[in-house]
Amino acid sequence: MNVAVLGASGYVGSHLVPALVAAGHHVRAASRRPEFLEAR
């Protein structure tokens, strides 16, 4: 499934993105502070 996560560098997003990727989903992440996003 394709999933877009807004606020990916925040508390919820930082836990949600790895869980979605581990479950096999394709994730697009957006954040106000992209420097806090890591390649996952």
mmJSON file of the N, C-alpha and C atoms, coordinates in Angstrom:
{"data_MODEL":{"atom_site":{
"group_PDB":["ATOM","ATOM","ATOM","ATOM","ATOM","ATOM","ATOM","ATOM","ATOM","ATOM","ATOM","ATOM","ATOM","ATOM","ATOM","ATOM","ATOM","ATOM","ATOM","ATOM","ATOM","ATOM","ATOM","ATOM","ATOM","ATOM","ATOM","ATOM","ATOM","ATOM","ATOM","ATOM","ATOM","ATOM","ATOM","ATOM","ATOM","ATOM","ATOM","ATOM","ATOM","ATOM","ATOM","ATOM","ATOM","ATOM","ATOM","ATOM","ATOM","ATOM","ATOM","ATOM","ATOM","ATOM","ATOM","ATOM","ATOM","ATOM","ATOM","ATOM","ATOM","ATOM","ATOM","ATOM","ATOM","ATOM","ATOM","ATOM","ATOM","ATOM","ATOM","ATOM","ATOM","ATOM","ATOM","ATOM","ATOM","ATOM","ATOM","ATOM","ATOM","ATOM","ATOM","ATOM","ATOM","ATOM","ATOM","ATOM","ATOM","ATOM","ATOM","ATOM","ATOM","ATOM","ATOM","ATOM","ATOM","ATOM","ATOM","ATOM","ATOM","ATOM","ATOM","ATOM","ATOM","ATOM","ATOM","ATOM","ATOM","ATOM","ATOM","ATOM","ATOM","ATOM","ATOM","ATOM","ATOM","ATOM","ATOM","ATOM"],
"id":[1,2,3,4,5,6,7,8,9,10,11,12,13,14,15,16,17,18,19,20,21,22,23,24,25,26,27,28,29,30,31,32,33,34,35,36,37,38,39,40,41,42,43,44,45,46,47,48,49,50,51,52,53,54,55,56,57,58,59,60,61,62,63,64,65,66,67,68,69,70,71,72,73,74,75,76,77,78,79,80,81,82,83,84,85,86,87,88,89,90,91,92,93,94,95,96,97,98,99,100,101,102,103,104,105,106,107,108,109,110,111,112,113,114,115,116,117,118,119,120],
"type_symbol":["N","C","C","N","C","C","N","C","C","N","C","C","N","C","C","N","C","C","N","C","C","N","C","C","N","C","C","N","C","C","N","C","C","N","C","C","N","C","C","N","C","C","N","C","C","N","C","C","N","C","C","N","C","C","N","C","C","N","C","C","N","C","C","N","C","C","N","C","C","N","C","C","N","C","C","N","C","C","N","C","C","N","C","C","N","C","C","N","C","C","N","C","C","N","C","C","N","C","C","N","C","C","N","C","C","N","C","C","N","C","C","N","C","C","N","C","C","N","C","C"],
"label_atom_id":["N","CA","C","N","CA","C","N","CA","C","N","CA","C","N","CA","C","N","CA","C","N","CA","C","N","CA","C","N","CA","C","N","CA","C","N","CA","C","N","CA","C","N","CA","C","N","CA","C","N","CA","C","N","CA","C","N","CA","C","N","CA","C","N","CA","C","N","CA","C","N","CA","C","N","CA","C","N","CA","C","N","CA","C","N","CA","C","N","CA","C","N","CA","C","N","CA","C","N","CA","C","N","CA","C","N","CA","C","N","CA","C","N","CA","C","N","CA","C","N","CA","C","N","CA","C","N","CA","C","N","CA","C","N","CA","C","N","CA","C"],
"label_alt_id":[null,null,null,null,null,null,null,null,null,null,null,null,null,null,null,null,null,null,null,null,null,null,null,null,null,null,null,null,null,null,null,null,null,null,null,null,null,null,null,null,null,null,null,null,null,null,null,null,null,null,null,null,null,null,null,null,null,null,null,null,null,null,null,null,null,null,null,null,null,null,null,null,null,null,null,null,null,null,null,null,null,null,null,null,null,null,null,null,null,null,null,null,null,null,null,null,null,null,null,null,null,null,null,null,null,null,null,null,null,null,null,null,null,null,null,null,null,null,null,null],
"label_comp_id":["MET","MET","MET","ASN","ASN","ASN","VAL","VAL","VAL","ALA","ALA","ALA","VAL","VAL","VAL","LEU","LEU","LEU","GLY","GLY","GLY","ALA","ALA","ALA","SER","SER","SER","GLY","GLY","GLY","TYR","TYR","TYR","VAL","VAL","VAL","GLY","GLY","GLY","SER","SER","SER","HIS","HIS","HIS","LEU","LEU","LEU","VAL","VAL","VAL","PRO","PRO","PRO","ALA","ALA","ALA","LEU","LEU","LEU","VAL","VAL","VAL","ALA","ALA","ALA","ALA","ALA","ALA","GLY","GLY","GLY","HIS","HIS","HIS","HIS","HIS","HIS","VAL","VAL","VAL","ARG","ARG","ARG","ALA","ALA","ALA","ALA","ALA","ALA","SER","SER","SER","ARG","ARG","ARG","ARG","ARG","ARG","PRO","PRO","PRO","GLU","GLU","GLU","PHE","PHE","PHE","LEU","LEU","LEU","GLU","GLU","GLU","ALA","ALA","ALA","ARG","ARG","ARG"],
"label_asym_id":["A","A","A","A","A","A","A","A","A","A","A","A","A","A","A","A","A","A","A","A","A","A","A","A","A","A","A","A","A","A","A","A","A","A","A","A","A","A","A","A","A","A","A","A","A","A","A","A","A","A","A","A","A","A","A","A","A","A","A","A","A","A","A","A","A","A","A","A","A","A","A","A","A","A","A","A","A","A","A","A","A","A","A","A","A","A","A","A","A","A","A","A","A","A","A","A","A","A","A","A","A","A","A","A","A","A","A","A","A","A","A","A","A","A","A","A","A","A","A","A"],
"label_entity_id":["1","1","1","1","1","1","1","1","1","1","1","1","1","1","1","1","1","1","1","1","1","1","1","1","1","1","1","1","1","1","1","1","1","1","1","1","1","1","1","1","1","1","1","1","1","1","1","1","1","1","1","1","1","1","1","1","1","1","1","1","1","1","1","1","1","1","1","1","1","1","1","1","1","1","1","1","1","1","1","1","1","1","1","1","1","1","1","1","1","1","1","1","1","1","1","1","1","1","1","1","1","1","1","1","1","1","1","1","1","1","1","1","1","1","1","1","1","1","1","1"],
"label_seq_id":[1,1,1,2,2,2,3,3,3,4,4,4,5,5,5,6,6,6,7,7,7,8,8,8,9,9,9,10,10,10,11,11,11,12,12,12,13,13,13,14,14,14,15,15,15,16,16,16,17,17,17,18,18,18,19,19,19,20,20,20,21,21,21,22,22,22,23,23,23,24,24,24,25,25,25,26,26,26,27,27,27,28,28,28,29,29,29,30,30,30,31,31,31,32,32,32,33,33,33,34,34,34,35,35,35,36,36,36,37,37,37,38,38,38,39,39,39,40,40,40],
"pdbx_PDB_ins_code":[null,null,null,null,null,null,null,null,null,null,null,null,null,null,null,null,null,null,null,null,null,null,null,null,null,null,null,null,null,null,null,null,null,null,null,null,null,null,null,null,null,null,null,null,null,null,null,null,null,null,null,null,null,null,null,null,null,null,null,null,null,null,null,null,null,null,null,null,null,null,null,null,null,null,null,null,null,null,null,null,null,null,null,null,null,null,null,null,null,null,null,null,null,null,null,null,null,null,null,null,null,null,null,null,null,null,null,null,null,null,null,null,null,null,null,null,null,null,null,null],
"Cartn_x":[0.848,0.0,0.903,0.488,1.19,0.618,1.512,1.086,1.861,1.17,1.82,1.711,2.831,2.849,3.282,2.387,2.711,3.172,4.229,4.785,5.63,6.335,7.08,8.236,8.723,9.84,9.375,8.071,7.534,7.49,6.918,6.89,6.146,4.921,4.12,4.705,5.026,5.557,6.855,7.721,9.009,8.845,7.731,7.444,6.602,5.751,4.844,5.572,6.466,7.152,7.915,8.764,9.468,8.519,7.426,6.465,5.797,5.462,4.845,5.82,7.065,8.084,8.314,8.387,8.586,7.431,6.238,5.067,4.99,5.973,6.024,5.332,4.963,4.287,5.3,4.888,5.715,5.329,6.29,5.995,6.628,5.834,6.338,6.198,7.293,7.298,7.464,6.71,6.82,7.003,7.807,8.083,8.455,8.167,8.616,10.121,10.712,12.152,12.759,12.956,13.44,14.815,15.601,16.913,16.788,15.6,15.39,14.964,14.659,14.276,15.531,15.507,16.62,16.166,17.097,16.762,16.348,15.196,14.681,14.443],
"Cartn_y":[-1.161,0.0,1.236,2.279,3.557,4.405,4.954,5.732,7.042,8.151,9.447,9.79,10.181,10.544,11.996,12.834,14.237,14.361,15.114,15.218,14.011,13.486,12.238,12.348,13.551,13.682,13.942,14.026,14.231,12.936,12.995,11.833,10.654,10.879,9.784,9.327,10.284,9.94,9.162,9.505,8.813,7.356,7.023,5.631,4.951,5.727,5.179,4.784,5.636,5.368,4.046,3.783,2.488,1.288,1.442,0.338,0.059,1.108,0.933,0.294,0.748,0.177,-1.293,-1.616,-3.007,-3.901,-3.306,-4.069,-4.185,-3.589,-3.734,-2.644,-1.557,-0.463,0.498,1.185,2.224,3.536,4.211,5.398,6.634,7.693,9.024,9.862,10.476,11.235,12.718,13.541,14.994,15.568,16.627,17.241,18.696,19.529,20.92,20.998,20.003,19.994,18.726,18.721,17.501,17.038,17.927,17.498,16.463,16.352,15.357,13.996,13.951,12.675,11.895,10.626,9.751,8.86,8.435,7.463,6.17,5.68,4.468,3.411],
"Cartn_z":[0.0,0.0,0.0,-0.691,-0.666,0.461,1.29,2.451,2.483,2.719,2.923,4.401,4.994,6.408,6.514,7.0,7.247,8.689,8.906,10.255,10.605,9.622,9.807,10.792,11.053,11.993,13.419,13.626,14.969,15.758,16.934,17.827,17.2,16.769,16.207,14.878,14.01,12.695,12.759,13.713,13.819,14.244,14.855,15.211,14.131,13.484,12.479,11.198,10.72,9.449,9.478,10.471,10.476,10.568,11.296,11.413,10.068,9.336,8.019,7.037,7.057,6.168,6.505,7.784,8.206,7.772,7.67,7.243,5.72,5.016,3.563,2.777,3.42,2.729,2.118,1.044,0.424,1.087,1.725,2.533,1.918,1.814,1.471,2.725,3.125,4.372,4.084,4.797,4.687,6.084,6.145,7.433,7.239,8.233,8.19,8.338,8.966,9.213,8.605,7.286,6.622,7.089,7.722,8.209,9.324,9.941,10.989,10.435,9.153,8.552,8.195,8.453,8.096,6.953,6.132,5.084,5.772,5.435,6.075,5.036],
"occupancy":[1.0,1.0,1.0,1.0,1.0,1.0,1.0,1.0,1.0,1.0,1.0,1.0,1.0,1.0,1.0,1.0,1.0,1.0,1.0,1.0,1.0,1.0,1.0,1.0,1.0,1.0,1.0,1.0,1.0,1.0,1.0,1.0,1.0,1.0,1.0,1.0,1.0,1.0,1.0,1.0,1.0,1.0,1.0,1.0,1.0,1.0,1.0,1.0,1.0,1.0,1.0,1.0,1.0,1.0,1.0,1.0,1.0,1.0,1.0,1.0,1.0,1.0,1.0,1.0,1.0,1.0,1.0,1.0,1.0,1.0,1.0,1.0,1.0,1.0,1.0,1.0,1.0,1.0,1.0,1.0,1.0,1.0,1.0,1.0,1.0,1.0,1.0,1.0,1.0,1.0,1.0,1.0,1.0,1.0,1.0,1.0,1.0,1.0,1.0,1.0,1.0,1.0,1.0,1.0,1.0,1.0,1.0,1.0,1.0,1.0,1.0,1.0,1.0,1.0,1.0,1.0,1.0,1.0,1.0,1.0],
"B_iso_or_equiv":[0.0,0.0,0.0,0.0,0.0,0.0,0.0,0.0,0.0,0.0,0.0,0.0,0.0,0.0,0.0,0.0,0.0,0.0,0.0,0.0,0.0,0.0,0.0,0.0,0.0,0.0,0.0,0.0,0.0,0.0,0.0,0.0,0.0,0.0,0.0,0.0,0.0,0.0,0.0,0.0,0.0,0.0,0.0,0.0,0.0,0.0,0.0,0.0,0.0,0.0,0.0,0.0,0.0,0.0,0.0,0.0,0.0,0.0,0.0,0.0,0.0,0.0,0.0,0.0,0.0,0.0,0.0,0.0,0.0,0.0,0.0,0.0,0.0,0.0,0.0,0.0,0.0,0.0,0.0,0.0,0.0,0.0,0.0,0.0,0.0,0.0,0.0,0.0,0.0,0.0,0.0,0.0,0.0,0.0,0.0,0.0,0.0,0.0,0.0,0.0,0.0,0.0,0.0,0.0,0.0,0.0,0.0,0.0,0.0,0.0,0.0,0.0,0.0,0.0,0.0,0.0,0.0,0.0,0.0,0.0],
"pdbx_formal_charge":[null,null,null,null,null,null,null,null,null,null,null,null,null,null,null,null,null,null,null,null,null,null,null,null,null,null,null,null,null,null,null,null,null,null,null,null,null,null,null,null,null,null,null,null,null,null,null,null,null,null,null,null,null,null,null,null,null,null,null,null,null,null,null,null,null,null,null,null,null,null,null,null,null,null,null,null,null,null,null,null,null,null,null,null,null,null,null,null,null,null,null,null,null,null,null,null,null,null,null,null,null,null,null,null,null,null,null,null,null,null,null,null,null,null,null,null,null,null,null,null],
"auth_seq_id":[1,1,1,2,2,2,3,3,3,4,4,4,5,5,5,6,6,6,7,7,7,8,8,8,9,9,9,10,10,10,11,11,11,12,12,12,13,13,13,14,14,14,15,15,15,16,16,16,17,17,17,18,18,18,19,19,19,20,20,20,21,21,21,22,22,22,23,23,23,24,24,24,25,25,25,26,26,26,27,27,27,28,28,28,29,29,29,30,30,30,31,31,31,32,32,32,33,33,33,34,34,34,35,35,35,36,36,36,37,37,37,38,38,38,39,39,39,40,40,40],
"auth_comp_id":["MET","MET","MET","ASN","ASN","ASN","VAL","VAL","VAL","ALA","ALA","ALA","VAL","VAL","VAL","LEU","LEU","LEU","GLY","GLY","GLY","ALA","ALA","ALA","SER","SER","SER","GLY","GLY","GLY","TYR","TYR","TYR","VAL","VAL","VAL","GLY","GLY","GLY","SER","SER","SER","HIS","HIS","HIS","LEU","LEU","LEU","VAL","VAL","VAL","PRO","PRO","PRO","ALA","ALA","ALA","LEU","LEU","LEU","VAL","VAL","VAL","ALA","ALA","ALA","ALA","ALA","ALA","GLY","GLY","GLY","HIS","HIS","HIS","HIS","HIS","HIS","VAL","VAL","VAL","ARG","ARG","ARG","ALA","ALA","ALA","ALA","ALA","ALA","SER","SER","SER","ARG","ARG","ARG","ARG","ARG","ARG","PRO","PRO","PRO","GLU","GLU","GLU","PHE","PHE","PHE","LEU","LEU","LEU","GLU","GLU","GLU","ALA","ALA","ALA","ARG","ARG","ARG"],
"auth_asym_id":["A","A","A","A","A","A","A","A","A","A","A","A","A","A","A","A","A","A","A","A","A","A","A","A","A","A","A","A","A","A","A","A","A","A","A","A","A","A","A","A","A","A","A","A","A","A","A","A","A","A","A","A","A","A","A","A","A","A","A","A","A","A","A","A","A","A","A","A","A","A","A","A","A","A","A","A","A","A","A","A","A","A","A","A","A","A","A","A","A","A","A","A","A","A","A","A","A","A","A","A","A","A","A","A","A","A","A","A","A","A","A","A","A","A","A","A","A","A","A","A"],
"auth_atom_id":["N","CA","C","N","CA","C","N","CA","C","N","CA","C","N","CA","C","N","CA","C","N","CA","C","N","CA","C","N","CA","C","N","CA","C","N","CA","C","N","CA","C","N","CA","C","N","CA","C","N","CA","C","N","CA","C","N","CA","C","N","CA","C","N","CA","C","N","CA","C","N","CA","C","N","CA","C","N","CA","C","N","CA","C","N","CA","C","N","CA","C","N","CA","C","N","CA","C","N","CA","C","N","CA","C","N","CA","C","N","CA","C","N","CA","C","N","CA","C","N","CA","C","N","CA","C","N","CA","C","N","CA","C","N","CA","C","N","CA","C"],
"pdbx_PDB_model_num":[1,1,1,1,1,1,1,1,1,1,1,1,1,1,1,1,1,1,1,1,1,1,1,1,1,1,1,1,1,1,1,1,1,1,1,1,1,1,1,1,1,1,1,1,1,1,1,1,1,1,1,1,1,1,1,1,1,1,1,1,1,1,1,1,1,1,1,1,1,1,1,1,1,1,1,1,1,1,1,1,1,1,1,1,1,1,1,1,1,1,1,1,1,1,1,1,1,1,1,1,1,1,1,1,1,1,1,1,1,1,1,1,1,1,1,1,1,1,1,1]
}}}
